[in-house]
Amino acid sequence: MKLAAEASLVLHQAAAEHPEWSYVLLTLTQRNVPGVDLPGEISRVLHGWGLLRQREEFRAVAGWLRTLELTLNLHTGEWHPHIHALLAVEPDYWHKRYVSHAGWVTLWRDVLRLDYDPSVEVHRVRARHHGDPLDAVAREAATYTVKDGDLVGDGTDIIVRVAVLDAALRGRRLVGWGGALREIARRVRTEVPEAEEDLVRITGEDHGPTCPICRSGLVEHIYSWVQAARQYIG
């Protein structure tokens, strides 16, 4: 929620300063790996992203937001690290420097030195009939690094999975801004120590004493973890 709110602010500021830009959502994947290979595979994926940005085809990209996501195949126990990227592209991207889906597949295959064609998704962000497209793309780009369902799964091996993630994600930059979007992010981002942040009212809105949807009364509760009950009780 926090990243999506921040991304929305950055994208709206970018739209005000650079109305000529358009946006592309890019997802870059490769085959799954066992947990023992996850740290090395994450390093390879992030290094591949760095190499991709140096390619000639990337020059029409004015700025980008990159997030790393990990999913888990509960049947095989294999992990799937992959990249979600939001690209702000110059107008000539669509005329002189356009990269097709097949082109992105080839680029990702080359930088990772794969012996197969990886799965890649790419599509242009377009205005929708309802809602703000920049807010929608901010939520889509700001995905969780790890979804709770993958972590918990069927309730077994949670400690093992956490240990795998602890080793694989330690010291990683899970989210990154680049290019002109990075400069805009630096200007609009609110620098607040994490311990002081309000993760309930992310955008600063105050709905007052009633729910803005159902109009029922709102009461704030404090929940505490009770080990004996193994759940939060408020």
Phi, psi and omega per residue, in radians:
M1 nan -0.745 -3.124
K2 -1.132 -0.796 -3.137
L3 -1.138 -0.699 3.128
A4 -1.111 -0.706 3.118
A5 -1.137 -0.723 3.119
E6 -1.141 -0.771 -3.138
A7 -1.091 -0.670 3.112
S8 -1.080 -0.754 3.109
L9 -1.081 -0.766 -3.129
V10 -1.117 -0.768 -3.096
L11 -1.185 -0.645 3.101
H12 -1.197 -0.650 3.074
Q13 -1.162 -0.702 3.106
A14 -1.102 -0.692 3.130
A15 -1.136 -0.614 3.121
A16 -1.228 -0.669 -3.090
E17 -1.484 -0.533 -3.080
H18 -2.338 1.271 -3.135
P19 -1.131 -0.245 -3.133
E20 -1.380 -0.278 -3.136
W21 -1.260 2.627 2.912
S22 -2.191 3.031 -2.965
Y23 -2.267 2.512 -3.116
V24 -2.254 2.329 3.040
L25 -1.727 2.228 -3.059
L26 -2.239 2.228 3.062
T27 -2.070 2.181 -3.071
L28 -2.031 2.119 -3.082
T29 -2.268 2.993 3.017
Q30 -2.721 -3.095 -3.021
R31 -1.177 2.713 3.134
N32 -1.194 2.781 3.101
V33 -2.380 2.695 3.042
P34 -1.219 2.825 -3.073
G35 -0.995 -0.601 -3.114
V36 -1.144 -0.444 -3.131
D37 -1.697 -0.018 -3.032
L38 -1.088 -0.793 3.134
P39 -0.987 -0.798 3.134
G40 -1.144 -0.644 -3.129
E41 -1.210 -0.668 3.077
I42 -1.095 -0.747 3.097
S43 -1.051 -0.711 -3.132
R44 -1.158 -0.718 -3.136
V45 -1.147 -0.806 -3.127
L46 -1.175 -0.640 3.069
H47 -1.146 -0.681 3.096
G48 -1.087 -0.663 3.082
W49 -1.089 -0.717 3.103
G50 -1.100 -0.712 3.098
L51 -1.168 -0.659 3.135
L52 -1.058 -0.686 -3.121
R53 -1.178 -0.319 3.132
Q54 -1.547 -0.114 -3.087
R55 -1.329 2.674 -3.136
E56 -0.993 -0.653 -3.086
E57 -1.140 -0.300 -3.075
F58 -1.545 -0.079 -2.999
R59 -1.199 -0.393 3.108
A60 -1.387 -0.068 3.118
V61 -1.473 2.028 -3.112
A62 -1.383 -0.553 -3.130
G63 -2.908 2.902 -3.073
W64 -2.707 2.743 2.971
L65 -2.157 2.154 -3.112
R66 -2.085 2.283 3.053
T67 -2.180 2.622 3.094
L68 -1.851 2.239 3.104
E69 -2.119 2.503 3.063
L70 -2.154 2.240 3.013
T71 -2.077 2.783 -3.067
L72 -2.173 2.264 3.009
N73 -1.459 1.855 -3.047
L74 -1.175 -0.347 -3.130
H75 -1.412 -0.699 -3.099
T76 -1.750 -0.310 -3.086
G77 1.361 0.170 -3.125
E78 -1.580 2.610 -3.108
W79 -1.789 2.635 -3.092
H80 -2.261 1.537 3.059
P81 -1.378 2.373 3.116
H82 -2.678 2.919 -3.035
I83 -1.961 2.358 2.922
H84 -1.917 2.265 -3.123
A85 -2.326 2.362 3.004
L86 -1.846 2.086 -3.077
L87 -1.896 2.220 2.969
A88 -1.621 2.082 -3.015
V89 -2.027 2.590 3.088
E90 -1.266 2.779 -3.124
P91 -0.988 -0.594 -3.081
D92 -1.285 -0.101 3.056
Y93 -1.020 -0.659 -3.039
W94 -1.434 -0.187 -3.073
H95 -2.045 -0.819 -3.043
K96 -1.894 -0.483 -3.016
R97 -2.156 0.423 -3.078
Y98 -1.099 2.385 3.072
V99 -1.982 2.046 -3.140
S100 -1.291 3.012 3.072
H101 -1.033 -0.780 3.116
A102 -1.088 -0.590 3.113
G103 -1.153 -0.737 3.108
W104 -1.144 -0.674 3.099
V105 -1.041 -0.802 -3.138
T106 -1.119 -0.750 3.133
L107 -1.065 -0.820 -3.111
W108 -1.166 -0.659 3.084
R109 -1.091 -0.733 -3.101
D110 -1.170 -0.822 -3.048
V111 -1.239 -0.479 3.083
L112 -1.572 -0.128 -3.125
R113 0.992 0.871 -3.132
L114 -1.528 2.711 3.065
D115 -1.811 0.369 3.102
Y116 -2.607 2.884 3.102
D117 -1.484 2.038 -3.127
P118 -1.301 2.853 3.079
S119 -1.466 2.180 -3.121
V120 -2.304 2.384 3.029
E121 -2.042 2.390 3.118
V122 -2.600 2.311 3.049
H123 -2.706 2.653 -3.132
R124 -1.375 2.473 3.078
V125 -1.416 2.121 -3.109
R126 -2.106 2.737 3.108
A127 -1.113 2.510 3.128
R128 -1.894 2.839 3.140
H129 -1.187 -0.559 -3.117
H130 -2.270 2.370 3.071
G131 1.551 2.925 -3.117
D132 -1.532 2.091 -3.111
P133 -1.104 -0.525 3.130
L134 -1.226 -0.655 3.061
D135 -1.128 -0.712 -3.122
A136 -1.121 -0.763 -3.117
V137 -1.252 -0.520 3.076
A138 -1.109 -0.739 3.122
R139 -1.167 -0.655 -3.119
E140 -1.233 -0.683 -3.118
A141 -1.286 -0.558 -3.064
A142 -1.553 1.002 -3.102
T143 -1.322 2.760 3.043
Y144 -1.101 2.547 3.007
T145 -1.164 -0.774 3.101
V146 -2.373 2.227 3.101
K147 -1.408 2.506 -3.066
D148 -1.081 -0.543 -3.139
G149 -1.104 -0.641 3.092
D150 -1.219 -0.611 -3.106
L151 -1.254 -0.789 -3.090
V152 -1.409 -0.801 3.127
G153 1.027 -2.211 -3.124
D154 -1.614 0.184 3.092
G155 1.632 -0.051 3.117
T156 -1.931 2.750 3.051
D157 1.079 0.414 -3.136
I158 -1.121 -0.737 -3.116
I159 -1.090 -0.695 3.123
V160 -1.106 -0.770 -3.122
R161 -1.137 -0.723 3.109
V162 -1.104 -0.685 3.120
A163 -1.118 -0.699 3.095
V164 -1.093 -0.791 -3.131
L165 -1.167 -0.685 -3.135
D166 -1.031 -0.760 -3.135
A167 -1.269 -0.651 -3.027
A168 -1.371 -0.548 -3.014
L169 -1.787 -0.106 -3.114
R170 -1.052 2.174 3.090
G171 1.363 0.138 -3.102
R172 -1.492 2.574 2.969
R173 -1.605 1.742 -3.019
L174 -1.358 -0.458 3.141
V175 -2.278 2.390 3.136
G176 -2.528 2.436 2.994
W177 -1.782 2.632 3.117
G178 -2.559 2.808 3.098
G179 1.130 -2.562 -3.101
A180 -1.134 -0.530 3.107
L181 -1.151 -0.529 3.093
R182 -1.146 -0.729 3.121
E183 -1.140 -0.698 3.099
I184 -1.158 -0.701 3.131
A185 -1.081 -0.665 3.122
R186 -1.097 -0.603 -3.087
R187 -1.391 -0.581 -3.041
V188 -1.734 -0.292 -3.103
R189 -1.201 2.365 3.087
T190 -1.540 2.050 -3.110
E191 -1.488 1.675 3.135
V192 -2.157 2.279 3.097
P193 -0.945 2.411 -3.019
E194 -1.006 -0.628 -3.099
A195 -1.146 -0.373 -3.091
E196 -1.728 -0.002 -3.075
E197 -1.333 2.572 3.058
D198 -1.682 1.848 -3.108
L199 -1.580 0.177 3.046
V200 -1.729 -0.897 3.113
R201 -1.732 1.333 -3.012
I202 -1.087 -0.772 -3.060
T203 -1.615 0.075 3.086
G204 1.503 0.003 -3.102
E205 -1.324 2.656 3.093
D206 -2.223 1.934 -3.075
H207 -1.410 -0.040 3.139
G208 1.385 -2.778 -3.035
P209 -1.432 -0.063 -3.107
T210 -2.192 2.688 3.080
C211 -1.211 2.287 -3.113
P212 -1.215 -0.199 -3.121
I213 -1.753 -0.986 -3.068
C214 -1.727 -0.141 3.095
R215 1.187 0.241 3.087
S216 -1.393 2.832 -3.109
G217 -1.210 2.498 3.133
L218 -1.905 2.345 3.100
V219 -2.295 2.244 3.121
E220 -1.358 2.362 3.111
H221 -2.135 2.601 3.017
I222 -1.930 2.161 -3.125
Y223 -1.858 2.421 3.126
S224 -2.165 2.549 3.124
W225 -1.368 2.181 3.101
V226 -1.915 1.928 -3.032
Q227 -1.107 -0.689 -3.087
A228 -1.084 -0.652 3.135
A229 -1.566 -0.236 -3.111
R230 0.942 0.785 3.056
Q231 -2.835 2.913 3.069
Y232 -1.426 2.343 -3.138
I233 -2.232 2.317 -3.109
G234 -2.253 nan nan
